[in-house]
């Protein structure tokens, strides 16, 4: 498989994972108890989703 195709597939995997994390975090805010711990946990999942999305787009360099 050519190198550029591996990069594209990796980018799509990162973006799909980001979308899943953002959706799960959003649903978690409604399903989990409304205590500060669980709301921070849900927000952290959402923020992690955005971080994975930015990594997938190559917005910042990871340790490569």
N, C-alpha and C positions, 0 to 999 in steps of 0.2 A: 504494500500500500504506500503511495507517495506521502512524503512528509507533510505537505500542505493539507492532505485529507485527514491525517491524524490530528492536526491542530484544529480543524473544523469540528471533528467529532468531539474532541475534548471540550471545545467551546459550547457545543450544544448540550453536552452532559452537564456542564456547570450551570448553564442557564435553566435547564429543566430542574436541576436540584434547587436552584435559587427560587424558582416559582413554587415548588413544593413546600419549601421552608416558609415562604411568605404566607402561603395559603394556610398551612398548618398553624402557624403562629396567630394568624387572624382568627381562625376558628377557635383556637385555644383561649383567646380572650373572652369568648362567650361561654365556653363549656367549663372552664376551670373556675374554682371559687374566686370571689372578688377580693381576696386578701392581697396585700402588697407583694408578697413573695411570688405568688402565681402570676400576677400581672407583670412583674418585672421579668419573670421567666418567659412569658409569652412575648413580651417586647424584645427580649434577647434573641428569641428564635427568629423574629421578623428582621431584626438588625443583622443577624447571621445570614439570613437569606439575601439581603442586599449586598453584604460583603462578598458572598460567594458569587453573586451576579456580577459585581465589579471585577472580581478576579477572573471570571469567565470571559469578560470583555477585554481583559488585558489592560485595565485601567491603572494597575500598579504591578510592579514586578514582585513575584514571589521568589523564594530562595531557589534559584535554578542554577 
